[in-house]
Amino acid sequence: MTIARITAGYLPGLRDAEVQWHVLPFAQGSQRLEVAVPVLTAAQMQALALRVRAAADRHLRAMPVAEIIDAIDRAIARLLDRDDPFRREAQAWLPVVSGYDADMVRLGLTGFFKTFRAAQLRRFVAEDFANPGVLDGFQPAPKGGAVRAFGPDLLVHSWAGNVPALSLWSLVCGLLVKAPSIGKLASAEPLFAGWFARLLAEVHPPLADCLAVVWWSGAGGATGLGAEGAAALYAQADTVLAYGGNASLDALRRRLPVTTRFLPHGHKLGFGLVGVQALDALKAPAVARLAAWDVMRYDQQGCYSPHVFYVERGAPVSPRAFADYLAAELANLQRRFARRPLELEEGAAVARWQQTVEWRAPAGEGEDLLIGPADAPWSVAYSDSLQPLAPTALYRTIAVVGVDALDAVVPVVAAQREFLQTAGIAAGPETLYRLAGLLGAAGVTRISAIGAMSMPEAGWHHDGRFNLLDLVRMTEIEQSAEIAAQPFAPYAD
């Protein structure tokens, strides 16, 4: 059997022979892949940090944002070209390391990459900065004086590997605020960030040394392979942007100096609301089809993926019938985009979740049941009584809950305020805006159409925060300084 080997990461200034490498094995079907990831010493990490800082000072910080956007756009155009070597590599190997269906990855990458074209990136910047010129130089402030935005001195990214190419979000954010960046690869998806760094270096060579991609074991790197290098890097970073489980993020937070800006993105719970306006015989099957796509995409591994759909009673199509439609659509999608084989622990979690639903049925006030074959690679649990918002077992397990009114759902989801992010809504315009106000007050930060829950727009406010503003510090020239400078001008005499 042939085993392919890929060298991951991106280490400007370091030769492969100088670096210790650790091999991560992957397999999907008959395909076998070994990914060699770099393990740096503390001295190597310090030298790497110095190099990306110096390169950013020479090149990145002096580049107009418009030029940076153009460089990113040219790189993305190549990733959208199915004949480009980088795109071919991504399509060939990301399914192997992630285990996801190849067609799912192919379609997911195309949809994802399209959100990073130049027009979308300009909107992205304009969303956070009324005057994007503040990223290039001092601009007049409405209150008087002038203001300018400066990116981090060294931005460190810690990526999760649950969704392929997730690293692109934060890499682009770092580039747009002109920050030298070093990213830590996720062991579950160690490929894309290094590819993007190499591609960007080809597209715009001055950027070649402005970012690096490294690896160590574990999220925080407190122990294990690369622990010394991780400690050296965290000691130098002034901003850390991290994705992952809440426990891992908490451990990482405790490792950082109190002066380091820490921007964590942890686990979240998504849910959907389907109103009576969307539940006639024509609309309900279409909404169920869209809901199934949100469940299917990357097997609910995104922070925006749904766990529960609350469906309103009183329409021609009942909540129970909607659950049947959803089950049928998940069965159809399984034939097109097969769920990846589950590890033993993952399969056990699905079985426990199914068992919990079955145990609840006899004692429940309403109808509680699992829809579909017991051995199907998807599960729909239906409940006729209001249920709390709780995580499913993932891997295409979804709950449908019938409710008398969607307003009754708001206090139920508000109990999970710290974990709320995305709500998908299928309802009329008046209901949409009324519910949006209630859900926003309850802690929801993103409201989308059902079918778009797992495909955020470019420039969305991740976890309700500003993607770019949170990364910068603002330097102000007060009006008093401008006035005081006037007598010293050559023309003052």
Residue pairs with C-beta under 8 A, 6 or more apart in sequence:
1 30
1 32
2 32
3 32
3 33
3 34
4 31
4 32
4 33
4 34
4 93
5 33
5 34
5 35
5 36
6 33
6 34
6 35
6 36
6 93
6 191
7 16
7 21
7 35
7 36
8 35
8 36
8 37
8 38
8 185
8 190
8 191
8 194
8 213
8 215
9 37
9 38
9 185
9 190
9 194
9 212
9 213
9 214
9 215
10 193
10 194
10 197
10 198
10 201
10 211
10 212
10 213
11 19
11 38
11 40
11 48
11 212
11 213
11 214
12 48
12 51
12 52
12 55
12 208
12 209
12 212
13 47
13 48
13 51
13 209
14 38
14 40
14 44
14 47
14 48
18 44
19 38
19 39
19 40
19 44
20 38
20 39
20 40
20 41
21 36
21 37
21 38
21 39
22 36
22 37
22 39
22 215
22 217
22 225
23 34
23 35
23 36
23 37
24 34
24 35
24 36
24 37
24 187
24 190
25 32
25 33
25 34
25 35
26 32
26 33
26 34
26 35
26 96
26 97
27 33
27 96
28 95
28 96
28 99
28 340
31 96
33 93
33 96
33 97
35 97
35 190
35 191
37 185
37 187
37 190
37 215
38 214
38 215
39 215
39 216
39 225
39 226
39 229
40 48
40 214
40 216
40 226
40 229
41 228
41 229
42 228
42 229
42 231
42 232
43 232
44 229
45 214
45 228
45 229
45 230
45 232
45 233
46 232
46 236
48 182
48 212
48 214
49 154
49 180
49 182
49 232
49 233
49 236
51 209
51 212
52 154
52 180
52 181
52 182
52 209
52 210
52 211
52 212
53 153
53 154
53 180
54 209
55 180
55 208
55 209
55 210
56 178
56 179
56 180
56 210
58 206
59 206
59 207
59 209
59 210
60 68
60 175
60 178
60 179
60 180
60 206
60 207
60 210
61 151
61 178
63 178
63 206
64 136
65 125
65 132
65 135
65 136
65 176
65 178
68 175
68 176
68 178
69 118
69 121
69 122
69 125
69 176
70 118
71 175
71 200
71 203
71 204
71 207
72 116
72 118
72 121
72 172
72 175
72 200
73 116
73 117
73 118
73 121
74 203
74 204
75 196
75 199
75 200
75 203
75 204
76 113
76 116
76 117
77 117
78 84
78 86
78 87
78 199
78 203
79 86
79 87
79 90
79 109
79 113
79 196
79 199
80 87
80 110
80 113
80 114
81 87
82 88
82 91
86 195
86 198
86 199
87 109
89 191
89 195
90 109
90 164
90 165
90 191
90 192
90 195
91 102
91 105
91 106
91 109
93 191
94 100
94 105
94 109
94 164
94 165
94 189
94 191
94 192
95 101
95 102
95 105
97 164
97 188
97 189
97 190
97 191
98 105
98 161
98 164
98 188
98 189
98 298
98 340
99 340
99 341
100 108
100 164
100 298
100 299
100 340
101 337
101 338
101 339
101 340
103 336
103 337
104 296
104 297
104 298
104 337
105 164
108 164
108 297
108 298
109 164
109 165
111 455
112 165
112 168
112 455
113 168
114 120
115 456
115 457
115 458
116 168
116 172
116 458
120 458
120 459
121 172
121 176
121 458
122 132
123 458
123 459
124 172
124 176
124 458
124 459
124 467
124 468
125 132
125 135
125 176
125 468
126 132
127 459
127 461
127 466
128 459
128 466
128 467
128 468
128 469
129 135
129 149
129 468
129 469
131 139
133 139
134 147
134 148
134 149
134 474
135 149
135 151
135 176
135 177
135 178
135 472
137 148
138 146
138 147
138 148
138 475
138 477
139 146
139 147
139 148
140 146
141 147
141 476
143 479
144 478
144 479
144 482
145 476
145 477
145 478
145 479
145 480
145 481
145 482
146 476
146 477
146 482
147 474
147 475
147 476
147 477
148 474
148 475
149 177
149 472
149 473
149 474
149 475
150 178
150 472
150 473
150 474
150 475
151 174
151 177
151 178
151 179
151 471
151 472
152 174
152 177
152 179
152 180
152 237
152 238
152 239
152 261
152 471
152 472
153 179
153 180
153 238
154 179
154 180
154 181
154 182
154 236
154 237
154 238
154 239
155 174
155 179
155 180
155 181
155 182
155 237
155 238
155 239
155 240
155 241
155 471
156 181
156 182
156 183
156 184
156 233
156 234
156 237
156 239
156 240
156 241
157 167
157 170
157 171
157 174
157 181
157 182
157 183
157 184
157 240
157 241
157 242
158 183
158 184
158 219
158 240
158 241
158 242
158 243
158 244
158 252
159 166
159 167
159 170
159 183
159 184
159 185
159 186
159 189
159 193
159 243
160 166
160 186
160 188
160 243
160 244
161 186
161 187
161 188
161 189
161 190
162 188
162 189
162 298
162 301
162 302
163 189
163 298
163 301
163 302
164 189
164 192
164 298
165 189
165 192
166 189
166 243
167 183
167 185
167 186
167 189
167 192
167 193
167 196
168 192
168 193
168 196
169 462
169 467
170 183
170 241
170 243
171 181
171 183
171 193
171 196
171 197
171 211
173 241
173 467
173 468
173 471
174 181
174 211
174 241
174 471
175 181
175 207
175 211
176 468
177 468
177 471
177 472
179 239
179 471
180 210
180 211
181 210
181 211
181 212
182 211
182 212
182 213
182 214
182 233
182 237
183 193
183 211
183 212
183 213
183 214
184 214
184 215
184 216
184 221
184 230
185 193
185 194
185 213
185 214
185 215
187 215
187 217
190 215
193 213
194 213
197 211
197 212
197 213
200 207
200 208
200 211
201 207
201 208
214 226
214 229
214 233
215 226
216 224
216 225
216 226
216 227
216 229
216 230
217 224
217 225
217 226
217 227
218 224
218 248
219 242
219 244
219 245
219 248
219 249
219 251
219 252
220 230
220 248
220 251
220 252
220 255
221 227
221 229
221 230
221 231
221 234
222 230
222 231
222 251
222 255
231 255
234 240
234 255
234 256
234 260
235 257
237 256
237 260
238 259
238 260
238 261
239 260
239 261
239 262
239 263
239 471
240 252
240 256
240 260
240 261
240 262
240 263
241 263
241 265
241 471
242 249
242 252
242 262
242 263
242 264
242 265
243 264
243 265
243 266
244 265
244 266
245 266
245 267
246 266
246 267
249 264
249 265
249 266
252 262
252 264
253 262
253 264
256 262
263 465
263 470
263 471
265 303
265 462
265 463
266 303
267 303
267 419
268 303
268 304
268 419
268 420
268 421
268 422
268 463
269 307
269 389
269 390
269 391
269 416
269 419
269 420
269 421
270 303
270 304
270 305
270 306
270 307
270 421
270 422
270 423
270 424
270 453
271 306
271 307
271 308
271 309
271 310
271 389
271 413
271 422
271 423
271 424
272 291
272 294
272 306
272 308
272 309
272 310
272 423
272 424
272 425
272 426
272 450
272 453
273 309
273 310
273 312
273 406
273 409
273 423
273 424
273 425
273 426
273 427
273 435
274 287
274 291
274 309
274 310
274 311
274 312
274 322
274 426
274 427
274 450
275 312
275 406
275 425
275 426
275 427
275 428
275 431
276 312
276 313
276 314
276 315
277 283
277 315
277 426
277 427
277 428
277 431
278 284
278 287
278 315
278 426
278 427
279 287
279 311
279 312
279 315
279 316
279 317
279 318
279 322
280 315
280 316
280 317
281 316
281 317
283 426
284 315
284 316
284 317
284 321
284 322
284 325
285 325
287 322
287 426
287 450
287 451
288 322
288 325
288 326
288 328
288 329
289 325
289 329
289 451
290 426
290 449
290 450
290 451
291 306
291 309
291 326
291 329
291 424
291 450
291 451
292 326
292 329
292 330
292 332
292 333
293 333
293 451
293 454
294 305
294 306
294 424
294 450
294 451
294 452
294 453
294 454
295 305
295 306
295 326
295 330
295 378
295 396
295 398
296 330
296 333
296 337
296 396
297 305
297 454
297 455
298 305
298 454
299 339
299 340
299 394
299 395
299 396
300 306
300 307
300 392
300 394
300 395
300 396
300 397
300 398
301 394
302 454
303 421
303 422
304 421
304 422
304 446
304 448
304 453
304 454
304 456
305 394
305 453
305 454
306 398
306 422
306 424
306 453
307 389
307 390
307 391
307 392
307 398
307 399
308 387
308 389
308 390
308 392
308 398
308 399
308 400
308 401
309 322
309 326
309 398
309 399
309 400
309 401
309 450
310 401
310 403
310 406
310 409
311 319
311 322
311 323
311 400
311 401
311 402
311 403
312 319
312 403
312 404
312 405
312 406
313 319
313 402
313 403
313 404
314 404
317 325
318 402
319 382
319 384
319 400
319 401
319 402
319 403
320 367
320 382
320 384
320 402
322 400
323 371
323 380
323 382
323 400
324 371
326 380
326 398
326 400
327 371
327 372
327 378
327 380
330 372
330 378
330 380
330 396
330 398
331 372
331 376
331 378
334 376
334 377
334 378
334 396
338 377
339 377
339 378
339 395
339 396
342 350
342 395
346 393
346 394
346 395
349 393
349 394
350 379
350 393
350 395
350 397
352 393
353 379
353 381
353 392
353 393
353 397
354 370
354 374
354 379
354 381
354 393
354 397
357 368
357 369
357 370
357 381
357 399
358 370
360 368
360 383
361 367
361 368
361 369
364 383
364 384
364 385
365 385
366 383
366 384
366 385
366 402
367 382
367 383
367 384
368 381
368 382
368 383
368 384
368 385
369 381
369 382
370 379
370 380
370 381
370 382
371 380
371 381
371 382
372 378
372 379
372 380
377 395
377 396
378 396
378 397
378 398
379 393
379 396
379 397
379 398
380 398
380 399
380 400
381 392
381 397
381 398
381 399
381 400
382 399
382 400
382 401
382 402
383 399
383 400
383 401
383 402
384 402
385 401
385 402
386 401
386 403
386 408
386 409
386 412
387 399
387 401
387 412
388 412
388 415
388 416
389 412
389 413
389 415
389 416
390 399
392 398
392 399
403 409
406 427
406 431
406 435
407 435
407 438
410 435
410 438
410 439
410 442
411 442
413 420
413 423
413 439
413 442
413 443
413 444
414 442
414 443
416 443
417 442
417 443
418 443
420 442
420 443
420 444
420 445
421 444
421 445
421 446
421 463
421 464
422 444
422 445
422 446
422 447
422 448
422 453
422 456
423 439
423 444
423 446
423 447
423 448
424 447
424 448
424 449
424 450
424 451
424 452
424 453
425 431
425 432
425 435
425 436
425 447
425 448
425 449
425 450
426 449
426 450
427 435
432 447
436 447
439 447
440 447
445 461
445 463
445 464
446 456
446 460
446 461
446 464
448 456
456 462
459 467
460 467
461 467
486 492
